[in-house]
Amino acid sequence: ARALNFTSRQTLWNITIPQAIPEMMPSFGNLAVQNLKDTALVSLISLGDLTFRAEQIRNFTQDSTTIYSMLLVTYFGMALVVTGRHALAHGGGLAMLFGFEWDLSSPLAFAISIMPILLIGMWVTIQATVLGFFVALVLGLVFAVLKSAPSRFISWPATLITEFIRDTPLLVQLFFLYYVLPEYGIVLPAFMTGALAL
């Protein structure tokens, strides 16, 4: 860059970033999977994600084994897609809840019949994961630039905010955004709260 007399901006865009992106991709993949797993926490604020829908079904049927087994398999499948690696109820008959008819005659029939409601939750989970990832990407870049600013009046607050977010539990941050901010007139929808917390 010095031999070509590049400016700082030209060095950043033509040399530093093209070399850094391939090195960062494995970490981005890990962060994307972590973000996907963390979306399960948004079910605690009644966001209708995959975990929330599964918990609703479990509360109705009291069948933890089938529900949580399917939930684990679904999250594992989504994580494989994100990283680019491809490699029973009581009684019987039919029941209806959330506008879907469930077949309670056997565990397999039950698992198949609850798929539509889990797919709805999975769609919300994917949306929250993608939005949360992009918000984190943009904010992370902004705070990285601010932390490297020569002025301490800019770099120290950026470092403090970054460390505060990194060193406090995601669940507490989620509850703060959803339950405390409304007391000060800042009301965010559950989906936006979940995406911001992630």
Secondary structure by P-SEA (a helix, b strand, c coil): cccccccaaaaaaccaaaaaaaaaaaaaaaaaaaaaaacccccccccccaaaaaaaaaaacccaaaaaaaaaaaaaaaaaaaacccccccccccccccccccccccaaaaaaaaaaaaaaaaaaaaaaaaaaaaaaaaaaaaaaaaaaccccccaaaaaaaaaaaaaccaaaaaaaaccccccccccccaaaaaaaac
